[in-house]
Amino acid sequence: MGAGLVPRIANTFNRLVAQSAADGALPSIAAATEPGLAPLSFVGPDGLAEWRGKPKLVKLPPKAKDQEAADRLWAISENLTALRYPQTA
């Protein structure tokens, strides 16, 4: 394979499934600013396999319901920031 072929294949793949950082941030921004969004709502891209696209309500991923992972993330975040907050259930 030529040295230029791999980057061309990667760029083509990225154009099909990825999006710009600004567009990728839109679901997070929508989730943070959308008035009246129900608790535990999950906003993601509206495109094929929810990989890219405009923000829309999507099904909460099963990993988002993993309490052990949430507890580990909470502990890591507290350690990295040296901040402690009461954890709510």
N, C-alpha and C positions, 0 to 999 in steps of 0.2 A: 504494500500500500504506500502510495506517495505521502510525503509529510503534510501536504495540503489537503489530502482527502479526509483525514480524521476531523480536522476543524470544520470542514464544510459539512460533513455528516452531522456533527454536534450542533452546528448553527441551524441546520435545517430542522433537526429534532427539537431544539429549543424554540424555534418559531412556531412549531406545531403545538407544543404542550406547555410552554412557559409564557410568562408575560413580564412586562417591565416591573421594576421594584415599586414604582408609584402605583401601577394598577394592582399589583399584588397586595399592597397595603390597604386598598379600598375596603375589603370586607372587615378588617380590624377597625378602621375608622368608622364605618357604618355601624358596627356593633357598639362602639363607644359613644356614638352621638345620636343614634336613631331614637327619637322620643317614643316612649310607650312600648319598647321592646320587652317582651315577657321574660321573666327570669329563666335561666337555662336555655335561652334561645341561642342558636349558633348560626352565624352568618358566614357564608363561603361564596366562592365563585359559582356562577350559574351555567358554566360551560360543561362540555363533555367530561364526565368523571369528576366534575367539580375541581378541575385543575386550573382553569383560567376563566375569566369572564367577569361580568358585573356582579356586584354583591346581591345575594338573595338569602332568605332563610333556608337552611339545609338541615338534614338530620344530624343530630349530635353524634359524633363518632364514638364507638364503644370505648376507645382508649381515654376519652374525655371523662368517662364515668369511673375510671380506675382510682379508687381512693388511696391505695398504697402509693401509686405513682404521684398523686397529688400531695400526699404527705412528704414524700421524698423531695419533690420540687420545692415545697414550702420550706423545708429544712435547709436545702441547698441555698435558696434565695436569702434566708435569714443569715446564714453563715457568710455568704458573699457580700452582703450589704451591711453586716453587723447591726442590723435592725431587728427588733422583736415586736411582733404584733400578736394580739390574741387571735387564735385560729377559731373560726366559727364553723359549726357543723352544717 
